[in-house]
Every structure is written in structure tokens, then in C-alpha cells.
Amino acid sequence: MDSDDIDPALAVAGLGGVPDVDLVAQALAEARADTSFAILVFSPSIGDRESAGAFLLLANRYRIDDRLRQAMASYRLAGTIATLSPDLPDSVRADTFILAGEGLAELGEFGLAQLQFDQAYNVATASTHLQAATRRHLFQRLHRGYQAIGDKERARSSLDLSAEVFPTATVPEPPPALPVAEAPALPLEIQQAEAARWQVAQALATTVLERGGRAPHELVADLGNALVAEDQLRLPYYDSQLAETVAILRDAGAVIPGKTETTEFAAYDPAPTRNPWNTEHTPGGSSSGSAAAVSSGMCPTALGSQTGGSVIRPAAFCGVVGFKPTYDLISRLGVFPLAWSLDHVGFFTRTVEDATILLNVLSGVEHRPDPEPPKLGLLRGYYEKTADESVWEGLMDAADRLEDGGAEVVELRLPRSFEYVHPAHSIIFATEAASVHEEGFRKNPESYKPKMRSHVAGGLLIPSPAYLRAKRIRGVFAMEARDLLGEADCLLTPSSVTPALRSLKSTGDPAFNAPWSFCGFPSITVPCGLTGDGLPLGLQLTGLPYGEEGLLSAAGWCERILDFPKGPRTP
């Protein structure tokens, strides 16, 4: 973009009350492409649907002006918005991908076009909201698009699907998920009941350790009574509606035996849960209880949530499979938010096959993975420098075994935007958490535990321009990460910076998981070995948005080759 081509008067006309979306339209009508670009990039008021459409129009304007590099960037930005936005209907999302792919194909950028068409293909295949006629029309357009870039296999598949008789969609497009305005009030009696339950739980855990895994029945009964007493006090202050994910599982026949422990508000302050592999170590968090319950055999699967690394990291620490799907693939309705644009509902299982079953139920989409040797893109750089020595050695050993089994492992370089990912993620995380909790926090800050209290207090001080810039960085990183995944089936990294820490005061570092929560890409951890101290290690695989079937295929194959034991070793 050339700053000399920006019309200053038009670019700042919004200060006089002219809507930014109207300014973009006027700039395009006057063939002022760079002015349009500047308004689109920096406007906080233009909705995602309008932005995606405007970038497509802007790309055409740049092509008319024979500015092909800028046209390519505009097509890619339209695709990035379609990838990240929770507000776009699936029909608009798929249409944006196809239009961007068609434009890139006409520019001769077949690799980038392929990524856009694949995104549209995934939406057209997986969405539960598309009407049959719309779905067939999308596959007809994809057939032509894949033909244009020479992908005969996908062209043939799209043609076949365009002739399928699809059922009528009965699930309406979901409305955007809105943040909850305030945290529920916690009167003194609830705080006292929570403290009593915590003390009983700690006493039970200590006794179990002292007695080699056994505890007197009276202590177990005391914990049950404390839980019931706390719940009876909490119920009047919480909405009784089940989270939609729980309702879906119950309707499918699942038995829900109860709730597990989590960190406060799914953030930092640890729960009393211990790691089944070694009870002196943390199970990770925030979904501490869910990971420990599956690892110890209490249940075959458990739900969790991830805003930074709260599914992948505890799953790795506890030696189980943890799956975080594409942002918004699984409903967050009824889930109390931490940071609404980063929150994902995920889950824990003992096997990749079980993860596939659960994903199919929760998403309403039939995924049929076909485990076969994948092409894995190993990310060194930051990951190798940051990882504990035992973690990196464990990953390299696993990579060698996967290569011996038939996988292709190639080394890839992290994109330039990666260096801004963690600070941008932290800004969005803190700002949105502060927004959710602001009213309750201002009324009663002492009701929050220390780490969460500090997090909310800091978030309230972040200026809005910093938040908006962080959101823009998110878009750039998602675009570059998608390009990176054009070179491999999945990205390969460690699942955690360290093995499970020998401490119950910290749940560990989410740094290796946060980038994929930041951009909303699906990721899964598969156990890959043990440290010298007998603690589990995991490898993290990351795929394209809505590419869960391919990701599960790769994970299932890796699981079979690595052949990790399915539970903690008996002491």
C-alpha cells in the first residue's frame, strides 16, 4: 500500500460521523484502492461480513489497476476473515472462500487458491446449517475451482457430491456468542462452603497418600456432604440451564456422573486435583479434574475448555488424548466465558477413536478418519529453544519412530508474525476477561483468588487500540499459519513446555498451545512417551480450520505407531 495514494480527507471522514462502511464504498467508487484498504484495516466498526465482501471488491480493484501483489493480499485477507469470524453464516463463509480461491487461481497462485477451496470444501462437507440446494451449488462451484487449479481428485469428488441428495437442514444458523456481562455474586456463605470443601478434599488427598491409596469411608462421606452443601448454596446464584454440550451428550445416551474440578473461572488459580501418574505433580489446567478423571479411569471421556492451553496441556501431563477443535465447531452456549473470542470447548479421551466418536456427537458432523502415514511439519525455532530438554528429546524420539513407521517429517519455519502471537494473545485474553468480570470485580474484588484478581485488574487497564491491534495480528498470523499448513498435513510440536511440574501451586505454561487457541485452528495431543521420572509426554498436532477429519487421521496413525500405555502405571 502506498501512503501517497490515500485520500486523508476521506480516510478521516469517519470522525465527522460518516460510517466507515460507507467510506469504503465511496473510496472504491472513486478508484481509491489504498484508501479503502487503510479504512478496512484500521476500522473497529465494520462488521466481518462487510469486511470480507469489501476485501473481495478491493482485490478486483487492485487487479484493474494491475497491482497484483495487493490483489493477492486482499483475497487472502478475505479468506482470513472467513476463517476467524464467528459471526459469518456458513453459506457466506464458504462463498467467501470460493470467491477468494477463484481470484487467486486467476492470478496463477494455485497453492493459495487450493487452501481457500479446501476451506470451502470443509465447510460444505461439515456444516449442519446449509440447505441442500446451497450445499449442491457450493460443490458445483468447487468442481470448477478445483478443475482450474488442476486438482483432479477433489474436482471429481466435488462433482460427485454436487449430485448427492442431502437432507434438509433443520439446524438454524447460530447467533454470535455474546459475553456474559458479569460474574455471579459470591456471598460470604458460599465462600465459606467452598473453603470447607477445599479443606475436606485436601484432607482426603493427604490420607490417600499416607495410606497407599486407601481412605476411610467417613472422609469420603465428609467430602460428599461438603460438595452437596456447597452446591445447595450456589444453585440460587447460577443459571440452572445445562451447557448445550452436556444436553447433546445426554440426548445421545451418555451418562453424566458429575462435575470435575477446574481452576477458578478456567484461568490460573489451581484446583486441588493431583496428577494420577504422580500425585506430587500438577495435572495441568484449567481442565484439571477432567484430565485426571480420564487418566485414572474414572470415566472414558470428559469435557473441558481451552482459552490458552487448558485442554492440550493437562491431557499431555496426564497421558491421555486431548482434542481442541476449530473455534466454534462445538457450541459454547451455556459455558461461562473467560475470553469469548479465544474460548474453545474441547474434551479428553483415552484414544483417538473415542475422540472421533465424541466429536461426531458434539459437532453433529460425521467425521470418518482414515489413519495413514501423514506428512508432518516439524516446527523448531521457538519450540526447540523454549522446551525443557526432556520434552524436546521425547519429541525427537517420537518423530524418529514416526518416520521409521512411514511418516514424512519435514522441518518448517515459523512465520514472521509468530513473534507477536503471545503478547497479542495475552492482550485479548486479559481485555475480554476483564470485560466479562468488570461489574462483579468492581463490586467485590476480594471474592476472586489472587491470580485471577490480578489478571482482571490488569485487563481493565488495557486501552482499546491495543486490543484492536492484537485482533489484527490474529488475522495476519492465521493467514500465515494457513499458508504454512499448505506444506504439510499437520504441524508437529511438543504439547507442553515441560513435563508435569512437581508443584500444586501452578498448572504449567500454556505457551506451546496458545498460538493455536489464538488463531482458532484445531489441535490434538497424543501421548508419545515417558520421562526418566515416569511422567507422560505428548506431541501436539495442528491442522487447518474444519480439517478435523485429516487431523484425526494423522493422530490415529501416530497413536498406533507410538503405542503408549493407556493409563498410569501401578505404583
HELIX and SHEET records of a PDB file:
HELIX    1   1 SER A    3  ASP A    5  5                                   3    
HELIX    2   2 PRO A    8  ALA A   11  1                                   4    
HELIX    3   3 ALA A   13  GLY A   16  5                                   4    
HELIX    4   4 ASP A   20  ALA A   29  1                                  10    
HELIX    5   5 ALA A   33  PHE A   42  1                                  10    
HELIX    6   6 ASP A   48  ILE A   64  1                                  17    
HELIX    7   7 LEU A   68  LEU A   84  1                                  17    
HELIX    8   8 ASP A   90  GLU A  106  1                                  17    
HELIX    9   9 PHE A  110  ALA A  126  1                                  17    
HELIX   10  10 ALA A  132  ILE A  149  1                                  18    
HELIX   11  11 LYS A  152  SER A  162  1                                  11    
HELIX   12  12 LEU A  188  GLU A  210  1                                  23    
HELIX   13  13 HIS A  217  ARG A  234  1                                  18    
HELIX   14  14 LEU A  235  TYR A  237  5                                   3    
HELIX   15  15 GLU A  244  ASP A  251  1                                   8    
HELIX   16  16 GLU A  264  ALA A  266  5                                   3    
HELIX   17  17 SER A  288  SER A  295  1                                   8    
HELIX   18  18 ILE A  312  CYS A  318  1                                   7    
HELIX   19  19 VAL A  352  SER A  363  1                                  12    
HELIX   20  20 TYR A  382  THR A  386  1                                   5    
HELIX   21  21 GLU A  389  GLY A  405  1                                  17    
HELIX   22  22 ARG A  416  TYR A  420  5                                   5    
HELIX   23  23 VAL A  421  LYS A  443  1                                  23    
HELIX   24  24 PRO A  445  SER A  447  5                                   3    
HELIX   25  25 PRO A  450  GLY A  459  1                                  10    
HELIX   26  26 SER A  464  LEU A  484  1                                  21    
HELIX   27  27 LEU A  485  GLU A  487  5                                   3    
HELIX   28  28 ALA A  514  CYS A  519  1                                   6    
HELIX   29  29 GLU A  548  LEU A  562  1                                  15    
SHEET    1   A 8 THR A 301  GLN A 306  0                                        
SHEET    2   A 8 HIS A 344  THR A 349 -1                                        
SHEET    3   A 8 VAL A 321  LYS A 324 -1                                        
SHEET    4   A 8 SER A 523  LEU A 530 -1                                        
SHEET    5   A 8 PRO A 536  THR A 542 -1                                        
SHEET    6   A 8 CYS A 490  PRO A 494 -1                                        
SHEET    7   A 8 LYS A 375  LEU A 379  1                                        
SHEET    8   A 8 GLU A 408  LEU A 412  1                                        
END                                                                             
